C-alpha cells in the first residue's frame, strides 16, 4: 500500500484539495463558503471529499466566492 501524496490527482481530487486548502487558510467554515457561493453546505462538503462531479458553473461560483480564477481550483496541489 502506498503512503503519502498520490502522484496523480484526478480533476475531482484537485478541486477537492484546493477548495479545502483555500477555505481553511481563510478560516472559513464550509457553511460560510456555501453561503457566499449560493450553494448548500452539505454540497460543499461532498465536493471537498471528492464525492461530487462538480459542474463548471459551480466551480466558477466557488472560485468567485474565494476571489480566485476557476482554473486555480484545478491546479495540482503543492
Long-range contacts (C-beta under 8 A, 24 or more apart in sequence): 5-77, 9-76, 9-77, 10-50, 11-74, 12-50, 12-52, 12-53, 12-54, 13-50, 14-73, 14-74, 14-75, 14-76, 14-77, 15-47, 15-54, 15-59, 15-73, 15-74, 16-47, 16-48, 16-49, 16-50, 17-77, 18-72, 18-73, 18-74, 18-75, 18-77, 19-44, 19-47, 19-48, 19-62, 19-66, 19-73, 20-48, 21-77, 22-66, 22-68, 23-48, 23-66, 26-66, 33-62, 33-65, 33-66, 36-65, 37-61, 37-62, 37-64, 37-65
